[in-house]
């Protein structure tokens, strides 16, 4: 629990906006910290060898895991104060229809909304 920095290699052609200033900069359709956070989380699970890992930067859950026993687990990464409590509740409900577990990676700022 806590705050830190994400580090991930990002191909230059995926970066949109000013490469020097962070304001308005995107990696594909995501903020740099969201994109790198998702990649870092997926990379952790990939290294375990316990499951197949799928990343989606456009549709669906950010990270999907399919374990060898058939369990399906998804992770969503959310930046602080970007979504309402109602959004989270609806999103979890929809994701649980197709998955065994749904996890959010976020801060307590998201919880308060």
C-alpha positions in Angstrom: 0.0 0.0 0.0 1.4 3.4 -0.9 2.5 5.5 -3.8 5.3 5.0 -6.2 6.4 5.4 -9.8 5.7 3.1 -12.7 8.4 2.3 -15.2 7.8 0.7 -18.6 9.3 0.8 -22.0 6.9 2.7 -24.4 7.6 2.9 -28.1 7.9 6.5 -29.3 5.2 6.1 -31.9 2.6 5.4 -29.2 3.2 8.7 -27.4 0.8 11.5 -28.4 1.3 15.1 -27.4 4.3 17.0 -26.0 7.1 14.5 -25.1 8.6 17.0 -22.6 5.5 18.2 -20.7 3.2 15.7 -19.1 0.1 17.9 -19.5 -2.0 16.5 -22.4 0.4 13.7 -23.1 -1.1 10.3 -23.9 0.2 6.8 -24.6 -2.3 5.5 -27.2 -5.5 6.5 -25.5 -4.3 6.5 -21.9 -2.4 8.7 -19.5 1.2 7.7 -19.2 0.8 6.5 -15.6 -2.3 4.4 -16.5 -0.6 2.8 -19.5 2.6 2.0 -17.6 0.7 0.8 -14.5 -1.3 -1.7 -16.6 1.8 -2.9 -18.4 3.7 -3.3 -15.0 0.8 -5.2 -13.5 0.5 -7.5 -16.5 4.3 -8.1 -16.5 4.2 -9.2 -12.9 1.6 -11.9 -13.6 3.4 -12.9 -16.8 6.6 -13.6 -14.8 4.8 -15.9 -12.4 3.9 -18.3 -15.1 0.7 -19.2 -13.3 -1.7 -17.9 -15.9 -2.2 -16.5 -19.4 -2.2 -12.7 -19.4 -4.0 -10.4 -21.8 -3.8 -6.6 -21.8 -6.5 -4.3 -23.2 -5.8 -0.6 -23.5 -9.0 0.0 -25.5 -11.9 -2.3 -24.4 -12.7 -4.6 -21.6 -10.7 -5.0 -18.4 -7.2 -3.6 -18.4 -5.6 -6.9 -17.4 -7.2 -10.4 -17.9 -5.8 -13.5 -16.3 -6.8 -17.1 -17.1 -5.4 -19.5 -14.6 -4.6 -23.1 -15.5 -7.5 -24.3 -13.4 -9.9 -22.2 -15.5 -10.4 -19.3 -13.1 -10.7 -15.9 -14.8 -9.5 -12.9 -12.9 -9.5 -9.3 -14.1 -7.7 -6.1 -12.9 -8.8 -2.5 -13.6 -6.3 0.3 -13.0 -8.0 3.7 -12.2 -6.4 7.0 -11.6 -7.5 9.1 -8.6 -10.9 10.8 -8.9 -11.5 9.8 -12.5 -14.7 7.8 -12.0 -17.7 7.9 -9.7 -18.7 5.3 -7.2 -21.7 4.4 -9.3 -19.4 3.8 -12.3 -17.3 1.4 -10.2 -20.3 -0.5 -8.9 -21.7 -0.9 -12.4 -18.4 -1.9 -13.9 -17.8 -4.5 -11.2 -21.2 -5.9 -11.8 -20.6 -6.3 -15.5 -17.1 -7.7 -15.2 -18.3 -10.3 -12.6 -20.8 -11.7 -15.2 -17.8 -13.1 -17.2 -15.1 -13.4 -14.6 -14.5 -15.1 -11.2 -12.8 -12.2 -9.6 -12.6 -8.5 -10.2 -9.9 -6.3 -8.7 -9.3 -2.6 -8.8 -5.9 -0.9 -8.5 -6.7 2.6 -7.3 -6.2 5.0 -4.4 -8.4 5.9 -1.5 -9.4 9.1 -3.5 -11.4 6.8 -5.8 -13.0 5.2 -2.7 -14.3 8.6 -1.5 -16.2 9.4 -4.7 
